[in-house]
Amino acid sequence: MLFIQYPKCTTCQRAKKWLETNRIKFEERHIKEENPTCEEIRKWHKMSGLPLKRFFNTSGLLYKEMQLKDKLPTMSEEDQYNLLVTDGMLVKRPLIVGEDFVLTGFKEKEWEEKLK
């Protein structure tokens, strides 16, 4: 399993601790140092079954600075994919990627149902 996170993010820290406490094996990836590619985002979006907006870090400074709340609804899916890959700080985190699922953000109950 791939655990994509930003080490300074407190939610990511809680998620990592939860994974370790529950002895779930994972490969770690720093989202700022190794931003997801367009192909990865596209694949994860399709696997997740979630709206593409759920892959955006809507509480992040960059999201707010770029006024994406107003811009996303008028952007094409392709433009949104291309935007997500420009900066890891735009991507919702943590992300956990399994063989056939993707979880965005850390919701303990959701993670428990999927990972235990």
Sequence and secondary structure as in RCSB ss.txt:
>XXXX:A:sequence
MLFIQYPKCTTCQRAKKWLETNRIKFEERHIKEENPTCEEIRKWHKMSGLPLKRFFNTSGLLYKEMQLKDKLPTM
SEEDQYNLLVTDGMLVKRPLIVGEDFVLTGFKEKEWEEKLK
>XXXX:A:secstr
 EEEE TT HHHHHHHHHHHHTT   EEEETTTS   HHHHHHHHHHHT  GGGGB TTSHHHHHTTHHHHGGGS
 HHHHHHHHTT GGGB S EEE SS EEES  HHHHHHHH 
